Amino acid sequence: DDVLLTTAHGQAIRFPVTDVRVFKGRDSTGVRGIRLEDEDAVISMAILHHVDASPAERAAYIKQAAAIRRAQTGETAENENGNGAAAEAEEGADAVAELTPERYAELGGREQFVLTISERGFGKRTSSYEYRVSGRGGKGIAAMIVNERNGDLVASFPVETSDQIMLVSNGGQLIRCPVDDVRLAGRNTQGVRIFRPEDDEKVVSVERIPDDGTNGDAENGDADETGPDAGGGAA
């Protein structure tokens, strides 16, 4: 497996779990995972499955997957996946890889999607192939654009298409929505509006709700039977 660390200022680093050696005890100092800029802080750690694929293969897969998705849904190419992986492929390979149907299917079966959310309620899903594997201790690569519109990042973790997510603001407001409603986009993009907090509020917590076959119960009337607070209790 690989470790994915993400910071509030929009940087991320992915490195093999084996880069972190086993220490003698809980009170050991540990080793550096990511080198932080001034006033930055790590806001999440996630575990991703390791996939042996070259930068050229990853770029080719993302480009082909995006083309298929556009053909199926009619999406535009704006903010599509692949910019980061394509740039890496150009730097690290003489030619763009051509994937066989078997290799494309193999990479598709191992692909994960990383959900990233900012404190102003913007977010996106990005292919795990956009996050290249490197050595620990570096400054990382862009996970999402951090600016006045988006604010700092508050969450970044892998999700399944069938999941739901719940966002909560420091003003006590929340929203619950399907992961499938969150657009797929490349790493170095701004994301789309998921939650609209008040001007003096910000998102402080994001939780993944796995699909266990009961996510739709409240919509079917169960919440009305237990009173107005049932939604909060279910969360």
C-alpha positions in Angstrom: 0.0 0.0 0.0 0.9 3.7 -0.3 0.4 6.6 2.2 -1.3 9.8 0.9 -0.7 12.9 3.1 -2.6 16.1 2.2 -2.1 19.6 3.7 -4.4 22.5 4.3 -2.6 24.6 1.7 -3.3 22.0 -1.1 -0.2 19.9 -1.2 -0.1 16.1 -1.3 2.5 13.4 -1.2 2.2 9.7 -1.9 4.9 7.2 -0.8 5.1 3.5 -0.1 4.2 2.4 3.4 7.6 0.6 3.6 9.3 4.0 3.5 8.2 4.4 7.1 10.3 2.0 9.2 9.0 0.1 12.2 10.0 2.0 15.4 10.8 0.4 18.8 7.9 2.1 20.6 4.9 4.4 20.6 6.9 7.4 22.0 9.5 7.3 19.2 10.0 10.6 17.3 9.1 9.2 13.8 10.3 10.3 10.4 9.2 13.1 8.1 6.3 12.3 5.8 6.0 15.7 4.0 7.9 18.9 4.3 5.5 21.7 5.3 5.7 25.3 4.3 5.2 28.0 6.9 1.7 28.0 8.6 0.7 24.8 6.6 -0.5 21.7 8.4 -1.3 18.1 7.5 -5.1 17.6 7.4 -5.5 14.0 6.3 -3.8 10.7 5.9 -5.2 8.0 3.6 -4.1 4.6 2.4 -4.1 3.9 -1.3 -3.5 0.6 -3.1 -0.2 0.4 -4.8 -0.3 -0.1 -8.6 2.8 -0.7 -10.7 2.3 1.6 -13.7 4.6 4.0 -15.5 3.8 7.7 -15.8 3.1 7.2 -19.5 0.7 4.3 -18.7 -1.1 6.4 -16.1 -1.5 9.4 -18.5 -2.7 7.2 -21.3 -5.3 5.5 -19.0 -6.6 8.8 -17.6 -6.9 10.3 -21.1 -8.7 7.2 -22.5 -11.0 7.0 -19.4 -11.9 10.7 -19.7 -12.7 10.3 -23.4 -15.0 7.4 -22.7 -16.8 9.3 -20.0 -17.3 12.3 -22.2 -18.8 10.1 -24.9 -21.2 8.6 -22.3 -22.2 11.7 -20.4 -21.5 14.6 -22.8 -19.2 16.3 -20.3 -16.9 19.0 -21.7 -13.1 18.6 -21.4 -12.8 21.5 -19.0 -11.1 20.6 -15.7 -10.7 17.0 -16.9 -8.4 14.5 -15.3 -5.0 13.9 -16.8 -3.1 17.2 -16.8 -0.8 16.2 -14.0 -0.2 12.7 -15.2 0.3 13.8 -18.8 3.0 16.4 -17.7 4.8 13.6 -15.8 4.7 11.3 -18.8 6.2 14.0 -21.0 9.0 14.5 -18.5 9.7 10.9 -17.8 9.0 9.0 -21.0 10.0 9.4 -24.6 6.6 8.3 -25.9 3.0 8.1 -24.6 2.1 4.5 -23.8 -0.5 2.7 -25.9 -2.6 0.5 -23.6 -4.0 -2.8 -24.7 -7.6 -3.5 -23.8 -6.3 -6.0 -21.2 -4.0 -3.4 -19.6 -6.7 -0.8 -19.7 -9.1 -3.1 -17.9 -6.5 -4.0 -15.3 -5.7 -0.4 -14.5 -9.5 0.4 -14.4 -10.0 -2.4 -11.9 -7.3 -1.0 -9.6 -8.3 2.7 -9.9 -9.4 4.6 -6.9 -10.9 8.1 -6.6 -9.7 10.6 -4.0 -12.3 13.1 -2.7 -11.0 16.5 -1.8 -13.0 19.2 0.0 -12.2 22.8 0.9 -13.5 24.8 3.8 -15.7 27.0 1.5 -17.6 23.9 0.4 -15.9 23.2 -3.0 -14.7 19.7 -3.9 -13.9 17.2 -6.6 -13.0 13.6 -7.1 -9.6 12.8 -8.7 -8.2 9.5 -10.0 -5.6 8.0 -7.7 -3.3 7.7 -10.8 -3.0 11.5 -10.7 -1.0 11.1 -7.5 2.4 9.8 -8.4 4.4 7.7 -6.0 7.6 9.4 -4.7 9.9 9.3 -1.7 8.6 10.6 1.6 9.8 13.9 3.1 9.4 16.1 0.0 7.1 19.1 -0.5 4.6 17.1 -2.5 2.4 18.1 -5.5 -0.8 20.1 -5.9 -3.9 18.2 -4.6 -6.3 21.1 -5.3 -6.0 24.8 -5.9 -6.2 26.8 -2.7 -7.3 30.4 -3.1 -9.7 33.0 -1.7 -12.7 31.2 -3.4 -11.9 27.8 -2.1 -10.2 28.4 1.3 -8.0 25.8 2.8 -8.5 22.1 2.4 -10.3 20.2 5.2 -10.5 16.6 3.9 -9.0 14.3 1.3 -9.7 10.5 1.3 -10.6 7.7 -1.2 -14.3 7.1 -1.8 -16.4 4.6 -3.7 -19.0 5.7 -6.3 -21.8 4.2 -4.3 -20.8 6.1 -1.1 -22.5 9.3 0.3 -20.7 12.1 2.1 -21.8 14.4 4.9 -20.3 17.9 5.3 -20.7 19.9 8.5 -20.0 23.6 9.1 -18.9 25.3 12.3 -22.3 27.0 12.3 -24.1 23.6 12.8 -25.3 23.3 9.2 -24.9 20.0 7.3 -25.5 18.5 3.9 -25.5 14.9 2.8 -25.1 14.0 -0.9 -24.1 11.1 -3.1 -20.4 10.9 -4.0 -21.5 10.3 -7.6 -22.8 13.9 -7.7 -19.2 15.2 -7.2 -17.5 15.9 -10.5 -14.3 14.1 -11.6 -11.5 16.6 -12.2 -7.7 16.7 -12.2 -5.5 17.5 -9.3 -4.6 21.1 -10.1 -8.2 22.3 -10.4 -10.6 24.2 -8.1 -13.4 21.8 -7.8 -17.2 22.5 -7.9 -19.6 23.8 -5.3 -20.9 21.0 -3.0 -22.0 23.0 0.1 -22.7 26.7 0.4 -21.9 27.8 4.0 -22.7 31.3 5.3 -20.1 34.0 4.8 -18.9 33.7 8.4 -19.0 29.9 8.4 -16.7 27.2 7.0 -16.8 23.4 6.6 -15.0 21.8 9.5 -15.8 18.1 9.0 -16.4 15.7 6.1 -17.5 12.1 6.7 -17.7 9.2 4.2 -20.9 7.2 4.6 -20.4 3.8 3.0 -23.3 2.2 1.1 -24.6 -0.5 3.4 -28.1 -0.7 1.8 -29.7 1.6 4.3 -28.6 5.1 3.1 -31.9 5.8 1.6 -34.1 5.0 4.7 -34.5 8.6 5.8 -35.7 9.6 2.4 -38.3 6.8 2.5 -39.9 8.3 5.6 -38.1 6.7 8.5 -36.8 10.1 9.8 -40.4 11.4 10.2 -41.2 8.6 12.6 -38.3 9.5 15.0 -38.7 13.2 15.0 -36.7 16.2 13.5 -33.4 15.1 15.1 -33.3 11.7 13.4 -31.1 13.0 10.6 -28.4 14.1 13.0 -28.6 10.8 15.0 -28.3 8.8 11.8 -25.2 10.7 10.8 
